[in-house]
């Protein structure tokens, strides 16, 4: 559009200047060289020459304006075509199209290692903002008590019942969720331990080996939150197993690595946790898990104990 507006007045100004020079040209009568005077009377020559020149100038003006308009319209059409293709390119990379998995991060800066918008994710776990609070929220990368840290079913002999996991989140059979939310120990840990945790241990020393959904022990639950990691030393001093495995094959150190909890990781390493141990189900190590999660603080701690 800009080219059309600049070009079109330029053509008209050229036509005006040519038209203004018509009379002087005809009065000088430049056509004498071709025998014009000899063939026609003077009055006829003057009238015809002016008429002829006016027609000639008119043709020139029409040609000039037509060419200018044609070029300008052509430019406009090209610009419209480019604009349309650009719009299509913008649409293909708009915010409505989820980016690659590597660009998803939680609010705490930990990288989400799955694609929240993968095919079937909403069918299994619900739409964003409408997920099961007791299950997995793939958009926030958080789990409820049905997945980790919740009460489990027990048989008549008080043995943990194993079977299909809540929401089939882990295809490997494990402790079956009994409902009722998080255990008392899980709640005490999420609050940072302290007197509440100490009271539970005083009532039952074996509670430091408690099994919850996901096969999580109390030390695994320490690896699930910033405040939870603060209970790590308290549990270690109470005799908790630093190498216990959950149903994902993770040790408490691996769980710390997945959530970038450096304080808890350091306490586990001081207590003798094996930094290079591999997860029984995936072959991952605490370091490889930390790298995948961009858990830089935990990576630094692991390097100190490598």
Beta strands, then each sheet from edge to edge (+ up, - down):
strand 1: 136-137
strand 2: 142-143
strand 3: 150-152
strand 4: 162-163
strand 5: 174-175
strand 6: 177-182
sheet 1: 1+ 2-
sheet 2: 3+ 6-
sheet 3: 4+ 5-
end
